[in-house]
Amino acid sequence: MAKKRVYVAFDFDDVEVKNELFRQSKLPECPFDLEDCSIQKPIDKGWATEAERRIKGCDCVIVLCGRQTHQAGGASTELQFATKIEKPRFFLAATRQTTPTPPDHTPKGTPIYTWRWATVSTLISGGIPPADAVVRYAS
């Protein structure tokens, strides 16, 4: 699979989860190869313009859904940018200990998928994973 330019929307509390996704993508046995186009630091004044520019330049957007992502205003804004320009996007659970919560503006019924290599690979390729890959649906 060719390298995919990916923007990740996430709650900054989940930055290590995001970093692990990209670390794993560099392993030789991993079925996908990702280039991180996300903002690498906490939100500052010009972040929204920069986020929109980066989202426009990427292949897809991954929305990490952690324990408190429903309170992450930045992730919600990034999701709105991706939705507005119809950028392919999908949602991954960023927690196994608690219920993953999507950011505001997530359409009701949106699937939040498990983070398995086969699932991520299918989603990045534009496919639909099997039903058992869904952790929950946004409400």
C-alpha positions as CSV (number, residue, x, y, z in Angstrom):
1,M,0.0,0.0,0.0
2,A,1.3,3.5,-0.9
3,K,2.0,5.9,1.9
4,K,-1.2,7.8,3.0
5,R,-1.1,11.4,4.2
6,V,-3.3,11.3,7.3
7,Y,-4.6,14.1,9.5
8,V,-5.6,12.9,13.0
9,A,-8.2,14.8,15.0
10,F,-7.9,14.0,18.7
11,D,-8.1,15.2,22.2
12,F,-4.6,16.2,23.3
13,D,-4.9,13.9,26.3
14,D,-4.7,11.1,23.7
15,V,-1.5,12.3,22.0
16,E,0.4,9.1,22.9
17,V,-2.3,7.0,21.3
18,K,-2.0,9.1,18.1
19,N,1.8,8.7,18.2
20,E,1.6,5.0,18.7
21,L,-0.6,4.7,15.5
22,F,2.2,6.3,13.5
23,R,4.9,4.3,15.2
24,Q,3.1,1.0,14.4
25,S,2.7,2.1,10.7
26,K,6.5,2.1,10.4
27,L,6.8,-1.5,11.4
28,P,7.7,-3.7,8.4
29,E,4.9,-6.2,9.0
30,C,2.2,-3.4,9.3
31,P,-0.2,-3.4,6.3
32,F,-0.4,0.4,6.1
33,D,2.1,3.2,5.9
34,L,1.1,6.6,7.2
35,E,2.5,10.1,7.0
36,D,1.4,12.3,9.9
37,C,0.0,15.7,8.7
38,S,-1.6,16.5,12.1
39,I,-0.7,19.6,14.2
40,Q,2.0,18.5,16.6
41,K,1.4,20.9,19.5
42,P,-1.4,22.1,21.7
43,I,-3.8,24.6,20.2
44,D,-2.5,28.2,19.7
45,K,-3.9,31.3,18.0
46,G,-3.4,30.3,14.4
47,W,-4.2,26.7,14.7
48,A,-7.6,26.7,12.9
49,T,-6.2,28.1,9.7
50,E,-3.3,25.7,9.8
51,A,-5.5,22.7,10.6
52,E,-7.8,23.5,7.7
53,R,-4.8,23.8,5.3
54,R,-3.4,20.5,6.4
55,I,-6.8,18.7,6.2
56,K,-7.2,19.9,2.6
57,G,-3.7,18.5,1.8
58,C,-4.2,15.0,3.3
59,D,-5.7,11.8,1.9
60,C,-8.0,11.2,4.8
61,V,-8.8,12.2,8.4
62,I,-8.8,9.8,11.4
63,V,-10.8,10.9,14.4
64,L,-9.5,9.3,17.6
65,C,-12.3,8.9,20.1
66,G,-10.9,8.8,23.6
67,R,-12.5,9.1,27.0
68,Q,-13.1,12.9,26.8
69,T,-13.0,13.6,23.1
70,H,-16.6,14.8,23.3
71,Q,-15.2,17.8,25.2
72,A,-12.3,18.5,22.7
73,G,-13.3,21.6,20.9
74,G,-10.3,21.4,18.5
75,A,-11.3,17.9,17.4
76,S,-14.8,19.0,16.8
77,T,-13.6,22.0,14.7
78,E,-11.3,19.7,12.7
79,L,-14.1,17.3,12.1
80,Q,-16.2,20.2,10.8
81,F,-13.4,21.2,8.4
82,A,-13.2,17.6,7.1
83,T,-16.9,17.3,6.7
84,K,-17.2,20.7,4.9
85,I,-14.7,19.7,2.2
86,E,-16.0,16.1,2.1
87,K,-12.6,14.6,3.1
88,P,-12.8,10.9,3.7
89,R,-12.8,10.3,7.5
90,F,-13.3,7.5,9.9
91,F,-13.4,7.1,13.7
92,L,-11.1,4.9,15.8
93,A,-11.5,4.0,19.5
94,A,-8.5,5.5,21.4
95,T,-9.4,3.8,24.7
96,R,-10.1,0.3,25.8
97,Q,-10.7,1.0,29.5
98,T,-13.7,3.3,29.0
99,T,-16.3,4.1,26.3
100,P,-14.8,6.0,23.4
101,T,-16.6,9.3,22.9
102,P,-16.6,11.1,19.5
103,P,-16.3,14.9,19.2
104,D,-19.3,17.2,18.9
105,H,-20.7,17.4,15.3
106,T,-20.2,13.6,14.8
107,P,-23.3,12.4,12.9
108,K,-25.6,10.1,14.9
109,G,-25.0,6.5,14.0
110,T,-21.3,7.0,12.9
111,P,-19.4,3.8,13.6
112,I,-16.4,4.0,15.9
113,Y,-14.0,1.1,15.0
114,T,-11.5,-0.9,16.9
115,W,-7.9,-0.2,16.3
116,R,-6.7,-3.3,14.6
117,W,-4.3,-3.3,11.7
118,A,-6.8,-5.0,9.4
119,T,-9.5,-2.5,10.3
120,V,-7.3,0.5,9.8
121,S,-5.9,-0.9,6.5
122,T,-9.5,-1.5,5.2
123,L,-10.6,2.0,6.2
124,I,-7.6,3.8,4.8
125,S,-8.2,2.0,1.5
126,G,-11.8,3.2,1.4
127,G,-13.4,-0.1,2.4
128,I,-15.8,-1.1,5.1
129,P,-14.6,-3.4,7.9
130,P,-16.7,-6.3,9.2
131,A,-19.5,-5.5,11.7
132,D,-17.5,-6.9,14.6
133,A,-14.9,-4.2,14.1
134,V,-17.4,-1.6,15.4
135,V,-16.9,-0.7,19.1
136,R,-20.0,1.5,19.2
137,Y,-22.1,4.0,17.2
138,A,-22.2,7.7,17.9
139,S,-25.4,8.8,19.6
